[in-house]
Amino acid sequence: MYKLVASDLDGTLLTPEHRIAPYTKQVLQQLHQQGIHFVFATGRHHVDVASIRETVGIPAYMITSNGARVHDSNDQLVYQHNVDPAIVASLINEVKHDPTVTIHLYRDNDWLLSKMDEELARYHQDSGFNAKEFDVENPPVDNIAKIFFIRHDHDHLLKYEHQFLSQYGDSISIAFSTPFCLEVMGNGVSKGAALEEVARRHQLNLADCIAFGDGMNDVEMLRAAGRGLVMATAQARVKATLSDNAIIGSHADEAVARYLNAHLLAPQS
């Protein structure tokens, strides 16, 4: 029996409309009632995730910004790892002249963009978490949990991935959360490393954990957990990287909740 469940949000636990469906909410509440810990493990900002957690109505740890932040069930920050300020400044300087790419920063309680993107509002319609624009000529560089780059052209972003890895190597962690979102975190940051910290705080081992995900930013977590399950709608690169991991259904069908109900929940009397 697994004692800790960790799940990604977008493309995994949330519906295609980026919401918690009623059946999923019910299953997560039953998990809590049966003493199984749940962890929200996402690339999203902690302010955003706290609102989703409130909707579900359970105490739960939050792994956010792909592992750069961990908050406990009381919203206390218990772990953080920032991107080196010099690297933040350099990345912005390298990309700011590309008008096709939007630069995002997660900093403390803020979400900052190089230019506003109204399409992103649909991801945060329930939480009401709103972005603010920042000046690329005078950007904030301290306390940055992650910096990410969005363009709806995967091949274009792949070039930046190769460029950043070549320039900064082991000084950064880098991953695609979706094919159109390239994310850069501090050295050693991953959902897998953060999950290990959460398990330790619950006096558990990674073998006691089961995890669900669909993006390249989930790979370390899915490898680290005692059982890592890949969504049917996951990126092809994820499926190729984790070719030995079992694949379940789609987030559109609430596959995570259905798996948990079938395999973890005790029968209701």
ChimeraX attribute file (.defattr): number of C-alpha atoms within 10 A of each C-alpha:
attribute: neighborCount
match mode: 1-to-1
recipient: residues
	/A:1	10
	/A:2	16
	/A:3	20
	/A:4	25
	/A:5	24
	/A:6	27
	/A:7	25
	/A:8	27
	/A:9	23
	/A:10	22
	/A:11	23
	/A:12	28
	/A:13	28
	/A:14	21
	/A:15	18
	/A:16	16
	/A:17	14
	/A:18	18
	/A:19	20
	/A:20	19
	/A:21	17
	/A:22	10
	/A:23	12
	/A:24	22
	/A:25	18
	/A:26	14
	/A:27	19
	/A:28	22
	/A:29	17
	/A:30	18
	/A:31	22
	/A:32	15
	/A:33	12
	/A:34	13
	/A:35	10
	/A:36	17
	/A:37	21
	/A:38	24
	/A:39	23
	/A:40	23
	/A:41	29
	/A:42	25
	/A:43	25
	/A:44	22
	/A:45	25
	/A:46	24
	/A:47	17
	/A:48	19
	/A:49	22
	/A:50	19
	/A:51	16
	/A:52	19
	/A:53	20
	/A:54	12
	/A:55	14
	/A:56	19
	/A:57	14
	/A:58	18
	/A:59	17
	/A:60	21
	/A:61	25
	/A:62	30
	/A:63	33
	/A:64	27
	/A:65	29
	/A:66	31
	/A:67	31
	/A:68	26
	/A:69	25
	/A:70	28
	/A:71	19
	/A:72	17
	/A:73	16
	/A:74	9
	/A:75	15
	/A:76	11
	/A:77	14
	/A:78	13
	/A:79	15
	/A:80	18
	/A:81	19
	/A:82	21
	/A:83	23
	/A:84	19
	/A:85	15
	/A:86	10
	/A:87	19
	/A:88	22
	/A:89	17
	/A:90	11
	/A:91	18
	/A:92	22
	/A:93	13
	/A:94	11
	/A:95	16
	/A:96	15
	/A:97	10
	/A:98	9
	/A:99	10
	/A:100	13
	/A:101	21
	/A:102	18
	/A:103	26
	/A:104	24
	/A:105	29
	/A:106	21
	/A:107	19
	/A:108	14
	/A:109	11
	/A:110	16
	/A:111	19
	/A:112	21
	/A:113	21
	/A:114	21
	/A:115	17
	/A:116	15
	/A:117	11
	/A:118	8
	/A:119	7
	/A:120	11
	/A:121	14
	/A:122	12
	/A:123	17
	/A:124	18
	/A:125	13
	/A:126	15
	/A:127	18
	/A:128	13
	/A:129	17
	/A:130	13
	/A:131	19
	/A:132	13
	/A:133	15
	/A:134	18
	/A:135	11
	/A:136	17
	/A:137	11
	/A:138	9
	/A:139	15
	/A:140	16
	/A:141	19
	/A:142	15
	/A:143	16
	/A:144	22
	/A:145	25
	/A:146	29
	/A:147	26
	/A:148	22
	/A:149	22
	/A:150	18
	/A:151	17
	/A:152	13
	/A:153	13
	/A:154	15
	/A:155	12
	/A:156	13
	/A:157	20
	/A:158	15
	/A:159	10
	/A:160	16
	/A:161	17
	/A:162	11
	/A:163	12
	/A:164	18
	/A:165	15
	/A:166	10
	/A:167	11
	/A:168	12
	/A:169	13
	/A:170	12
	/A:171	15
	/A:172	18
	/A:173	21
	/A:174	26
	/A:175	20
	/A:176	23
	/A:177	21
	/A:178	19
	/A:179	20
	/A:180	18
	/A:181	20
	/A:182	23
	/A:183	24
	/A:184	26
	/A:185	26
	/A:186	25
	/A:187	18
	/A:188	17
	/A:189	25
	/A:190	26
	/A:191	29
	/A:192	25
	/A:193	16
	/A:194	25
	/A:195	30
	/A:196	19
	/A:197	20
	/A:198	25
	/A:199	21
	/A:200	12
	/A:201	12
	/A:202	12
	/A:203	8
	/A:204	16
	/A:205	18
	/A:206	22
	/A:207	15
	/A:208	15
	/A:209	25
	/A:210	23
	/A:211	26
	/A:212	27
	/A:213	30
	/A:214	31
	/A:215	26
	/A:216	24
	/A:217	27
	/A:218	28
	/A:219	22
	/A:220	18
	/A:221	31
	/A:222	27
	/A:223	16
	/A:224	19
	/A:225	24
	/A:226	16
	/A:227	19
	/A:228	24
	/A:229	23
	/A:230	27
	/A:231	23
	/A:232	19
	/A:233	18
	/A:234	21
	/A:235	19
	/A:236	14
	/A:237	14
	/A:238	19
	/A:239	21
	/A:240	10
	/A:241	12
	/A:242	19
	/A:243	11
	/A:244	10
	/A:245	15
	/A:246	13
	/A:247	19
	/A:248	17
	/A:249	18
	/A:250	20
	/A:251	23
	/A:252	15
	/A:253	14
	/A:254	20
	/A:255	19
	/A:256	26
	/A:257	20
	/A:258	16
	/A:259	15
	/A:260	18
	/A:261	18
	/A:262	11
	/A:263	11
	/A:264	16
	/A:265	17
	/A:266	12
	/A:267	7
	/A:268	5
	/A:269	3
